[in-house]
């Protein structure tokens, strides 16, 4: 399972990714809403862990754009 972590606090994002790796998941990190939206829209992720307060585009806007684009990835 491939998971995208969209989190602007680098230490928290890295810790989450490391914990997911230990559980056997592949985890990638995006540090802001715009890159998170681009990555989440790529259809390669099975799950997105999305922070609400992000630079460039907040998490609610990211989720809204994903759903408007017909993306059904669990968030």
C-alpha positions as CSV (number, residue, x, y, z in Angstrom):
1,X,0.0,0.0,0.0
2,X,1.3,3.4,-1.0
3,X,0.5,6.4,1.3
4,X,0.9,10.1,0.8
5,X,1.6,12.2,3.9
6,X,0.8,15.9,3.3
7,X,2.3,17.7,6.3
8,X,4.2,20.9,6.5
9,X,6.0,20.2,9.8
10,X,9.0,18.2,8.5
11,X,9.7,16.4,11.7
12,X,6.2,15.2,12.1
13,X,6.0,14.2,8.4
14,X,9.2,12.2,8.6
15,X,8.1,10.5,11.8
16,X,4.8,9.5,10.3
17,X,6.6,8.2,7.2
18,X,9.1,6.2,9.3
19,X,6.3,4.6,11.4
20,X,4.4,3.7,8.2
21,X,7.6,2.1,6.7
22,X,8.0,0.0,9.8
23,X,4.5,-1.3,9.3
24,X,5.4,-2.3,5.7
25,X,3.8,0.6,3.8
26,X,5.4,2.9,1.2
27,X,5.1,6.5,2.3
28,X,5.9,9.7,0.4
29,X,5.8,13.2,1.9
30,X,4.5,16.5,0.4
31,X,5.2,19.6,2.4
32,X,2.5,22.0,1.2
33,X,-1.0,21.9,-0.2
34,X,-0.1,22.5,-3.8
35,X,2.4,19.7,-4.1
36,X,0.1,17.5,-2.0
37,X,-2.8,18.1,-4.5
38,X,-0.6,17.3,-7.5
39,X,0.7,14.1,-5.9
40,X,-2.7,13.0,-4.6
41,X,-4.2,13.5,-8.0
42,X,-1.6,11.2,-9.6
43,X,-3.7,8.1,-8.8
44,X,-0.7,6.2,-7.4
45,X,-1.7,6.4,-3.7
46,X,-4.0,4.1,-1.8
47,X,-4.4,6.6,1.1
48,X,-3.7,10.3,1.8
49,X,-3.0,11.6,5.3
50,X,-3.8,15.3,4.9
51,X,-3.1,18.1,7.4
52,X,-5.7,20.9,7.5
53,X,-3.4,23.9,8.0
54,X,-0.9,23.9,5.1
55,X,1.0,26.5,3.3
56,X,-0.1,27.5,-0.3
57,X,-3.4,25.6,-0.1
58,X,-5.2,24.4,3.0
59,X,-6.2,20.8,3.5
60,X,-9.9,21.4,3.0
61,X,-9.3,23.0,-0.4
62,X,-7.0,20.1,-1.4
63,X,-9.7,17.6,-0.5
64,X,-12.4,19.7,-2.3
65,X,-10.3,19.8,-5.5
66,X,-9.6,16.1,-5.4
67,X,-13.3,15.3,-5.1
68,X,-14.3,17.8,-7.8
69,X,-11.8,16.0,-10.1
70,X,-13.5,12.7,-9.3
71,X,-10.7,11.3,-7.2
72,X,-12.0,8.9,-4.6
73,X,-8.8,8.1,-2.7
74,X,-9.5,7.7,1.0
75,X,-8.3,10.8,2.9
